Amino acid sequence: MPSYTVTIATGSQWFAGTDDYIYITLVGMEGCSERTLLDKALYNDFERGAVDSYQVNVGENLGDIVLVKIEKKKYWMHDDWYCRYITIKSPDGEYKEFPCFRWLVDDREVVLRDGRAFLPQHDKTSVVKQHRQKELDTRRKTYRWKEWQPGFPMSIDANKHRDLPRDIQFDSEKGVDFILNYSKAIENLCMNQFMHMLQSSWSDFADFERIFVRIKNTISEYVMQHWKEDFMFGYQFLNGCNPVVIQKCTKLPDKFPVTDEMVSVSLERELTLEQEIEAGNVYIVDYHVIDDIKANSTDPCTLQYLAAPMCLLYKNTHNKIMPIAIQLGQTPDKNPIFLPTDGQYDWLLAKIWVRSADFQHHQTITHLLRTHLMTEVFGIAMYRQLPAVHPVFKLLIPHVRYTIAINTKAREQLICECGIFDKANATGGGGHVQLIQKAMKSLTFRSFCFPDMVKSRGMDKKEEVPTYFYRDDGYKVWEATKSFVSDVVNIYYTDDTDVQEDEEIQAFIKDVCSFGMQDFDHCEFPKSLKSREELTEYLTVVVFTASAQHAAVNFGQYDWCSWIPNAPSTMRRPPPQEKGLANVNLIIESLPDRGRSSWHLGAVWALSQYQENELYLGMYPDEHFIEKPVKDAMQKFRRQLAEITSGIRKRNEGKKLPYYNMSPDKIPNSVAV
């Protein structure tokens, strides 16, 4: 009697094993096996991390095995099971791999195809076509769009983490519980002593060191020592947490009437301000998006304030970016222009206000909207429109790992009404919602293409700004990622016609635009793709946004924001509308109080931690692809990333301010924190 050898691998994560009954059915081109219970009798089957083999006897040869059906039935209580993969050895010795990498819950069944990737137009038999369609029908019922807030990108239809499909939940919800992690951070950083003094001010700048002493590292300590200096202020626009707002100034806006007389003492080339602008030596940062945003009013005992400043920056003869003028509002009649020649406390307070605005912009727009929420859109559309056999599903799934889960947890605990965001941030209490709604009106697809984004701000030329490491490292990672994506695309799409005829990839692209982005005209997301080049760029955007861009704007928070005067999460006094009023006391009274400082510090500490068993860019332990050409492409990708990492490491040697946020060995595959 012909016999097939079935080998099944159970996941190694917590609670992956099961005591439930597992049945298998083999579907071949020439027949179908009986439904067979997999049981070795004397052994515990399907233990965590186990690889178990079984014999499935059949009456006759089934031919080429095209589908494997796995069923889980309750033994004595429902017991979830994570299946990694199944291999089948036929009677004639042929092996086939069937990747699974899914949870089976309750009395669920999973039908698997072998690990080869196929485009929909290349499937010819009715049995695989029907399987493909049934999988998508089920997924669309499971992964539904929902509008969390008007004007936002759409999100998953789930109110809590536990409501999510099991396949996209965290293995351990405890590890990503924001309240638990922040409480742990506050305890670890010895900040409990300050929490009961929620609304009391610090005494002076040195007083902040009392909560800083436990969290020093190379960069954060350097920031603490040099935060008042203009070079440090300017450097952060290039390589800090928010390196995406600085742009070349080609013409001074009317609302920011800086004159040559005001700044001539700061200019070093014996040129007028207008000539310096023409020479490309002047840059600007404008936080106009924060204008008219409602400041946090959730605590009636403490007033909080926001500002929408503008800052003019100058590249001096040492190629350092230095601030030369700051206006703390969008209307010049109510807002004086602060200058380095003003009193030291006037100038310092003006810079602090810019840093606070930058913190709000970074957290809400650069970080939350442009990495977390956008990657969730791509992930939901992927699950809804691409079956597991599709090569793009296999390509993208490592890069959306846990993203929907972390965002759901954030909506549950962090950015919800009365959430943690309200405790310390000036844009809490609804301001963060308004800010995203405003930012969405200028969000475009091209702004997610890294080279376009840098060039649109006039920051693309290395000879003009040689110390813009975010740009330099980002270019290298973008090109390596694009090369890898192109290799994979060209393996499965032989020409542009294949792209045009792929109904599933076209549905994925349309779902992102028409549902995920709610068809907003201004966003200019494509609704279809016509070429392999367009598909490569689009998928590079997805992978890069989820990995490198998120790493660049997330994991430096501890470095740059832990010294609170350098990145105040809120301000307790209104921005000054006159010069000559600032002193140390006014600055201390403007900065966050002890309680909010503690919450802020716990937040940036927790958000900057890597996950346990983190998977970094290029690491794909779950082998969704089985084809050798793709594995070769992955190996080439890893070599390129290793070269980039080595180059960054050499550049950083001996630097007091090393930049490593775009180093591939520190870039997780996905947005998971």
C-alpha positions in Angstrom: 0.0 0.0 0.0 1.5 3.4 -1.0 2.5 5.5 1.9 3.3 9.2 2.2 5.7 10.5 4.9 4.3 13.7 6.5 6.6 15.8 8.7 5.1 18.7 10.7 7.0 21.4 12.6 5.4 23.1 15.5 6.4 26.7 16.4 8.9 27.4 19.2 7.1 30.4 20.7 5.2 30.2 24.0 2.0 28.1 23.9 2.7 27.0 20.3 2.1 23.3 21.1 -1.2 21.5 21.4 -2.8 18.5 22.9 -5.8 18.7 20.5 -6.4 16.1 17.8 -4.7 16.9 14.5 -6.1 15.4 11.2 -4.6 15.6 7.7 -6.0 15.1 4.3 -3.7 15.0 1.2 -5.2 16.2 -2.1 -3.4 15.1 -5.2 -3.9 15.5 -9.0 -5.1 11.9 -9.2 -6.9 11.4 -5.9 -7.5 12.3 -2.3 -6.4 10.5 0.9 -8.7 9.6 3.8 -8.9 12.1 6.7 -6.1 10.7 8.9 -5.5 11.3 12.6 -1.9 12.1 13.3 -1.0 10.2 16.5 2.2 8.5 17.5 0.4 6.9 20.5 3.3 6.5 22.9 4.5 10.1 22.5 3.2 13.6 23.0 2.6 15.0 19.6 2.9 18.6 18.5 4.9 19.8 21.5 6.4 23.3 21.3 9.4 23.3 18.9 8.8 19.7 17.9 9.2 18.2 14.4 7.0 15.1 14.1 6.8 12.6 11.3 3.9 10.3 10.4 2.9 7.8 7.7 -0.3 8.4 5.8 -1.4 5.2 3.9 -3.4 5.5 0.8 -5.1 3.0 -1.5 -3.4 4.2 -4.6 -0.8 6.8 -5.6 -2.4 10.3 -5.4 -0.1 11.9 -8.0 1.3 15.3 -7.5 0.1 16.6 -4.1 -1.4 20.1 -4.6 -3.2 20.8 -1.3 -2.8 19.7 2.3 -5.7 20.1 4.7 -5.0 20.3 8.4 -7.8 20.1 10.9 -7.6 20.7 14.7 -10.4 19.2 16.9 -10.8 19.8 20.7 -9.4 17.1 23.0 -10.6 18.3 26.4 -10.4 22.1 26.0 -9.5 24.4 23.1 -5.8 24.6 22.7 -4.3 26.8 20.1 -1.6 25.4 17.9 1.1 27.1 15.7 2.1 25.1 12.7 5.3 26.3 11.0 5.4 24.0 8.0 4.6 20.6 6.6 6.7 18.4 4.2 5.4 15.5 2.2 7.6 12.7 0.9 5.7 10.7 -1.8 6.1 7.0 -2.3 8.5 7.6 -5.2 10.8 9.7 -2.9 9.8 13.2 -4.1 9.7 16.0 -1.4 7.3 18.9 -1.2 7.3 21.8 1.2 4.0 23.4 2.5 4.8 26.5 4.5 2.1 27.4 7.1 3.3 29.8 9.8 -0.2 30.1 11.1 -2.2 29.5 14.3 -5.0 27.0 14.3 -7.6 28.0 16.9 -10.8 26.3 18.1 -11.9 23.7 15.5 -10.2 25.5 12.6 -8.9 24.0 9.5 -6.2 25.3 7.2 -5.7 24.3 3.6 -2.1 24.7 2.3 -0.5 24.9 -1.1 3.1 23.9 -1.6 5.7 26.6 -1.1 6.1 27.6 -4.7 4.8 31.1 -5.4 2.4 31.6 -8.3 0.7 34.6 -9.8 -3.1 34.2 -10.3 -2.9 34.1 -14.1 -0.4 31.2 -13.8 -2.8 28.9 -11.9 -4.5 26.7 -14.4 -6.4 23.9 -12.6 -9.8 24.6 -11.0 -8.8 23.1 -7.6 -6.0 25.6 -7.0 -8.0 28.5 -8.4 -10.9 27.7 -6.1 -8.5 27.3 -3.1 -7.0 30.7 -3.9 -10.4 32.4 -4.1 -11.7 30.7 -0.9 -8.7 31.9 1.0 -9.3 35.5 -0.1 -13.0 35.3 0.7 -12.2 34.2 4.2 -9.5 36.8 4.7 -11.8 39.7 3.6 -14.3 38.6 6.2 -11.6 38.4 8.9 -9.6 41.6 8.0 -12.0 44.4 7.8 -11.4 48.2 7.4 -12.5 50.6 10.0 -12.3 54.4 10.4 -10.9 55.0 13.9 -11.0 58.8 13.5 -12.4 60.9 10.6 -9.7 61.9 8.1 -7.3 59.2 9.3 -5.9 56.3 7.3 -8.2 53.4 7.8 -7.3 50.8 10.4 -8.3 47.2 11.4 -11.8 46.6 12.6 -10.9 45.5 16.2 -11.3 47.5 19.4 -8.8 45.5 21.5 -5.7 43.4 20.9 -7.6 40.2 21.8 -10.2 40.9 19.1 -7.6 40.5 16.4 -7.2 37.4 14.3 -4.8 35.1 16.1 -2.3 35.1 13.3 -1.5 38.8 13.8 -1.6 39.0 17.6 1.6 39.2 19.6 2.7 35.9 21.0 2.7 37.5 24.5 0.5 40.5 25.0 2.3 41.4 28.2 5.4 42.4 26.3 3.6 45.2 24.5 1.3 46.4 27.3 2.0 50.2 27.3 0.8 50.7 30.8 2.9 47.8 32.1 6.0 48.9 30.2 5.7 52.5 31.3 5.2 51.5 34.9 8.3 49.2 34.6 10.3 52.0 33.0 9.4 54.5 35.8 10.3 51.9 38.4 13.6 51.0 36.6 14.6 54.6 36.2 13.9 55.3 39.9 11.2 57.9 39.1 8.5 56.8 41.6 9.7 59.4 44.0 8.5 62.1 41.6 5.1 60.7 40.6 3.4 62.0 43.7 4.6 65.5 42.9 2.7 65.6 39.6 2.3 69.3 39.3 5.4 70.6 41.1 8.1 72.3 39.1 11.8 71.5 39.1 14.1 73.9 40.8 16.7 74.4 38.1 18.3 72.7 35.1 20.6 70.7 37.4 17.5 69.3 39.1 16.6 67.4 35.9 19.7 65.3 36.4 18.1 63.7 39.4 15.9 61.6 37.1 18.5 61.4 34.4 21.3 59.8 36.3 20.0 56.2 35.7 19.6 56.5 31.9 22.8 58.0 30.6 24.2 56.7 27.5 26.8 58.0 25.0 24.5 60.2 23.1 22.0 61.2 25.8 24.8 62.3 28.1 26.4 64.3 25.3 23.0 66.0 24.7 22.7 66.8 28.3 26.1 68.5 28.3 25.6 70.4 25.0 21.9 71.0 24.6 22.1 74.7 25.0 24.6 75.1 22.2 23.5 76.2 18.7 25.4 73.5 16.9 23.6 70.8 18.8 20.3 72.5 18.1 21.0 72.6 14.4 22.6 69.1 14.2 19.3 67.4 15.4 17.5 68.6 12.3 19.9 66.4 10.3 20.4 63.3 12.5 18.0 63.5 15.4 14.7 61.8 15.9 12.9 64.0 13.3 15.4 64.5 10.4 12.6 65.0 7.8 11.5 68.7 8.4 14.5 70.7 7.4 14.5 72.1 3.9 16.6 74.4 1.8 15.3 78.0 1.9 15.0 79.4 -1.6 12.9 82.4 -0.6 12.0 83.8 2.7 8.2 83.5 3.3 6.4 86.8 3.9 5.2 85.5 7.2 8.8 85.3 8.4 10.3 88.8 7.7 13.9 88.2 8.7 16.1 91.0 7.5 19.8 91.1 6.6 20.4 93.5 9.5 19.0 91.1 12.0 21.3 88.2 11.1 24.4 89.7 9.5 26.4 89.1 12.6 25.7 85.3 12.2 26.7 85.2 8.5 30.4 84.2 7.9 30.9 84.6 4.1 30.7 88.4 3.7 27.4 87.9 1.8 24.0 89.4 2.5 21.2 87.2 3.7 19.7 87.2 0.2 23.0 86.2 -1.3 23.5 83.4 1.2 20.0 82.1 0.2 21.0 82.2 -3.4 24.2 80.4 -2.6 22.2 77.6 -1.0 23.5 78.2 2.6 20.2 78.9 4.3 17.6 76.3 5.5 14.2 76.6 7.1 12.0 74.6 9.4 8.3 75.5 9.6 5.9 73.9 12.0 2.8 75.5 10.4 0.9 72.2 10.7 0.7 72.8 14.5 -0.9 76.2 14.1 -4.4 76.3 15.7 -4.1 72.8 17.2 -5.8 72.7 20.5 -3.4 72.2 23.5 -4.0 69.5 26.1 -6.6 70.5 28.6 -7.3 67.2 30.3 -5.8 68.4 33.5 -7.7 71.5 34.7 -5.0 72.2 37.3 -2.3 72.7 34.7 -2.5 74.8 31.6 -0.5 73.5 28.6 0.6 75.3 25.5 1.6 74.7 21.9 3.4 76.9 19.4 3.9 76.7 15.6 7.3 78.2 15.2 9.6 78.9 12.2 13.3 78.6 12.4 15.9 79.9 9.9 19.2 78.0 9.8 22.6 78.8 8.3 25.4 76.5 7.1 28.5 78.2 8.4 32.0 77.9 7.0 32.6 74.7 9.1 29.5 73.1 7.5 27.6 73.2 10.7 23.9 74.0 10.6 23.3 76.9 13.0 20.0 78.7 14.0 20.0 82.4 13.2 16.4 83.4 13.6 13.3 82.0 15.3 9.7 83.2 15.2 7.4 81.3 17.6 4.1 81.8 15.6 2.9 82.0 12.1 2.0 85.7 12.2 4.8 88.3 12.5 2.7 91.0 14.1 2.2 89.0 17.3 5.6 87.2 17.4 9.0 88.9 17.6 11.9 87.3 15.8 14.4 85.9 18.3 18.1 86.1 17.4 21.3 84.7 18.8 22.3 88.2 19.7 19.3 88.5 22.1 19.7 87.8 25.8 20.8 84.3 26.5 17.6 83.2 28.1 15.4 84.8 25.4 17.3 82.8 22.8 17.4 79.6 24.9 13.7 79.7 25.5 12.9 80.3 21.8 15.0 77.2 20.9 13.2 75.2 23.6 9.9 76.1 22.0 11.2 74.9 18.7 12.4 71.6 20.2 9.0 71.1 21.9 7.2 71.7 18.5 9.6 69.3 16.9 8.7 66.7 19.5 5.0 67.0 18.8 5.6 66.8 15.0 7.9 63.9 15.4 5.7 61.8 17.7 2.4 62.4 15.9 3.2 62.9 12.2 6.7 61.5 11.5 6.4 58.5 13.8 2.8 57.6 14.3 1.2 58.6 11.0 4.0 58.1 8.5 5.3 54.7 9.8 2.8 53.0 12.1 -0.5 53.9 10.5 0.7 53.7 7.0 2.3 50.3 7.4 -1.0 49.1 8.9 -2.8 50.2 5.8 -0.4 48.2 3.6 -0.7 45.2 5.9 -4.5 45.1 6.0 -4.7 45.4 2.2 -2.1 42.6 1.8 -4.1 40.2 4.0 -7.4 41.1 2.1 -6.1 40.9 -1.5 -3.1 38.6 -1.6 -3.3 34.9 -0.9 -0.4 33.1 0.8 0.7 31.6 -2.6 1.3 35.1 -4.1 5.0 36.1 -4.2 4.2 39.6 -3.0 2.4 38.2 0.1 5.5 36.1 0.8 7.7 39.2 0.3 5.7 41.5 2.5 4.6 39.4 5.4 7.8 39.7 7.4 7.5 43.5 7.1 4.0 43.8 8.5 4.7 41.4 11.4 3.0 42.7 14.6 2.3 46.1 13.1 -1.5 45.8 13.2 -1.2 44.4 16.8 1.0 47.2 18.1 -1.3 49.8 16.5 -4.4 48.2 18.0 -2.7 48.2 21.4 -1.8 51.9 20.9 -5.4 52.8 20.1 -6.5 50.8 23.2 -4.0 52.3 25.7 -1.8 55.0 24.3 -3.6 57.5 21.9 -7.2 56.8 23.0 -9.2 59.2 25.1 -7.7 59.3 28.6 -4.8 57.2 27.3 -1.1 57.5 28.2 -0.6 60.2 25.5 -2.8 62.5 27.5 -0.6 62.3 30.6 2.4 64.1 29.3 2.0 65.5 25.8 0.8 69.0 24.9 -1.1 67.5 21.9 -2.8 65.0 24.1 -6.6 65.3 24.8 -7.4 65.4 21.1 -4.7 67.7 19.7 -2.9 64.6 18.3 -6.0 63.7 16.4 -6.3 67.2 14.9 -2.6 67.1 14.0 -2.9 63.9 12.0 -6.1 65.1 10.3 -4.2 68.2 9.1 -1.1 66.3 8.2 -3.1 63.9 6.1 -4.1 66.8 3.8 -0.5 67.1 2.5 0.5 63.4 2.6 1.4 62.0 -0.8 2.6 58.7 -2.1 5.8 60.3 -3.5 6.7 61.6 0.0 7.2 57.9 1.0 9.8 57.4 -1.8 12.9 58.2 0.1 15.0 59.8 -2.7 12.0 61.9 -3.7 11.3 63.0 -0.1 14.9 64.1 0.4 15.1 65.9 -3.0 11.8 67.7 -2.5 13.3 69.4 0.5 16.5 70.4 -1.4 18.6 68.2 0.9 19.8 65.7 -1.7 23.3 67.0 -2.4 26.0 65.6 -0.1 28.5 68.4 -1.1 26.1 71.0 0.3 25.2 69.2 3.6 28.0 66.7 4.2 26.9 65.7 7.7 23.4 64.6 6.8 23.9 60.9 7.8 20.2 60.1 7.8 20.2 60.9 4.1 23.4 59.1 3.2 22.6 55.9 5.1 19.0 56.1 4.0 20.0 56.2 0.3 22.1 53.1 0.7 19.5 51.1 2.5 16.8 52.3 0.0 18.9 51.2 -2.9 19.8 47.8 -1.3 16.1 47.2 -0.5 15.0 48.3 -4.0 17.6 45.9 -5.6 16.3 43.0 -3.5 12.7 43.8 -4.3 13.5 44.1 -8.0 15.2 40.7 -7.9 12.1 39.1 -6.5 9.7 40.9 -8.8 11.7 39.9 -11.9 11.7 36.2 -10.8 7.9 36.0 -11.0 7.0 38.8 -13.4 8.6 38.1 -16.8 7.4 41.4 -18.3 5.2 44.4 -17.7 2.2 42.5 -19.0 2.4 40.1 -16.1 1.9 43.0 -13.7 -1.0 44.4 -15.7 -2.7 41.0 -15.8 -2.2 40.2 -12.1 -5.7 40.9 -10.7 -4.6 40.3 -7.1 -1.8 42.8 -7.1 -4.0 45.4 -8.8 -6.7 44.8 -6.2 -4.0 45.2 -3.4 -2.9 48.6 -4.9 -6.5 49.7 -5.3 -7.5 48.6 -1.8 -4.7 50.7 -0.3 -5.8 53.9 -2.2 -9.6 53.5 -2.3 -10.1 52.1 1.2 -6.9 52.4 3.3 -6.4 56.0 2.2 -10.2 56.6 1.7 -9.6 57.8 -1.9 -8.4 61.2 -0.8 -7.6 63.0 -4.0 -4.6 64.8 -2.5 -2.7 61.7 -1.5 -2.0 60.7 -5.1 -1.6 57.0 -4.3 -1.8 54.9 -7.4 -4.9 52.9 -8.1 -3.1 50.5 -10.5 0.4 49.6 -11.7 1.5 49.1 -15.3 5.1 48.0 -15.1 7.6 45.9 -13.1 9.4 49.2 -12.3 6.3 50.7 -10.8 5.7 47.6 -8.8 9.3 47.5 -7.5 9.1 51.1 -6.4 5.8 50.6 -4.6 6.9 47.5 -2.8 10.2 49.2 -1.8 8.1 52.0 -0.2 6.2 49.4 1.8 9.4 47.5 3.0 11.4 50.7 3.6 8.7 52.5 5.5 8.1 49.5 7.8 11.8 48.9 8.4 14.4 51.6 7.8 12.2 54.7 8.1 10.6 53.5 11.3 13.9 52.6 12.8 15.3 56.0 11.9 12.6 57.9 13.7 11.9 55.5 16.6 14.9 54.1 18.2 16.7 57.4 18.7 14.1 58.7 21.1 15.9 57.6 24.1 19.1 59.3 22.9 17.6 62.6 22.0 14.5 63.0 24.1 15.6 61.6 27.5 17.2 65.0 28.5 13.8 66.7 28.9 14.8 70.3 28.3 16.0 69.2 24.8 12.6 67.7 23.9 9.8 69.0 26.2 6.7 67.0 25.7 4.6 69.9 26.9 5.1 73.6 27.9 3.3 75.1 30.9 3.7 78.8 30.0 2.6 80.5 26.8 5.3 81.3 24.2 6.8 84.7 24.8 5.5 87.6 22.7 8.1 90.1 23.9 11.9 90.0 24.3 13.7 90.7 27.6 11.3 88.7 29.8 13.0 85.3 29.9 15.0 84.1 32.8 15.9 80.8 34.4 12.7 80.8 36.5 10.4 81.4 33.5 12.1 78.6 31.6 11.9 76.1 34.5 8.2 77.0 34.9 7.6 76.5 31.2 9.1 73.1 31.1 7.2 69.9 32.1 6.6 69.4 35.8 8.1 66.5 37.7 5.2 64.1 37.1 5.0 64.7 33.3 8.7 64.6 33.1 8.6 61.1 34.6 5.9 59.9 32.2 7.8 61.4 29.3 11.0 59.7 30.3 9.3 56.4 30.8 7.7 56.7 27.4 10.8 57.4 25.4 12.7 54.7 27.3 10.0 52.1 26.5 9.5 53.1 22.9 13.2 52.9 22.2 13.6 49.3 23.3 14.0 46.5 20.8 11.7 43.4 21.1 13.0 40.2 22.4 14.2 37.9 19.6 14.0 40.9 17.2 14.3 40.1 13.5 16.4 42.7 11.6 16.3 43.7 8.0 17.2 40.7 5.8 16.4 38.1 8.4 13.7 35.8 7.2 13.6 32.6 9.4 10.1 31.8 8.3 10.7 30.4 4.9 7.6 31.5 3.0 9.7 31.3 -0.2 11.2 27.9 -1.1 12.6 28.7 -4.6 16.4 28.9 -4.9 16.5 32.1 -6.9 14.7 34.0 -4.1 16.9 32.5 -1.5 19.9 33.6 -3.6 18.4 37.1 -3.8 18.0 37.1 0.0 21.6 36.1 0.5 22.7 38.9 -1.9 20.5 41.4 0.1 22.1 40.3 3.4 25.6 40.8 1.9 24.7 44.3 0.7 23.3 45.2 4.2 26.4 43.8 5.9 28.5 46.1 3.7 26.4 49.1 4.6 26.6 48.2 8.3 30.4 47.9 8.1 30.7 51.3 6.4 28.5 53.0 9.0 30.5 51.4 11.8 33.8 52.7 10.4 32.4 56.2 9.9 31.1 56.3 13.5 34.5 55.3 15.0 35.7 58.0 17.3 32.7 60.2 16.8 31.2 61.9 19.9 27.8 61.8 18.1 27.7 58.5 16.2 24.7 58.0 13.9 23.5 54.4 13.7 19.7 54.6 13.4 19.9 53.6 9.7 22.5 50.9 10.3 20.9 47.7 9.0 21.9 45.7 12.0 19.7 48.1 14.0 16.7 48.1 11.6 14.0 45.7 12.6 12.0 44.1 9.7 8.7 45.6 10.8 7.0 48.2 13.0 6.5 46.2 16.2 7.1 48.8 19.0 
